């Protein structure tokens, strides 16, 4: 895949960042007494939650300026690596490029929140009552960026596991 072909997936990155920021701004503009709001009773709710930690609120209880700076710097390094993989990667498929673009958009959306607010705004809460260990508690709150990161990671994983393998150099076993 050529550089231009890989860069065309940046529209996906921009769409994720825009949609993530727009939905978070909408949630942040609503009065706190509007939450939680049942979209589908006993299954899907809109909430207004701030996560100063990382995925699934891990490290959320350790919020400090040092942790915030560490998470911002770590996110920027990850964004740089993903950008490099997308731009410089040779022989990646469209699914792999789309996965990288989704990861890039999600990481950019969440680090923007962390820079602006010191925490990531999460607003989607889902109850998975059919799972025995989640009978009464919701799945951790998440947002559009988190969803893009998840879908991007799944695309890349599927591509690694089931994608077309490139043929390496063949050695000719016949001698002249």
Secondary structure, DSSP 8 states (H G I E B T S, - for coil): --HHHHHTTHHHHHHHHHHHHHHHHHHHTS-GGG-SEEEETTTEEEEEEEESSSGGGTTGGG--HHHHHHHHHHHHHHHHHHHHHHHH--S--HHHHHHHHHHHHHHHHHHHHHHHHSSEEEEEEE--TTSGGGSSS----B-HHHHHHHHHHHHHHHHHHHS-------------
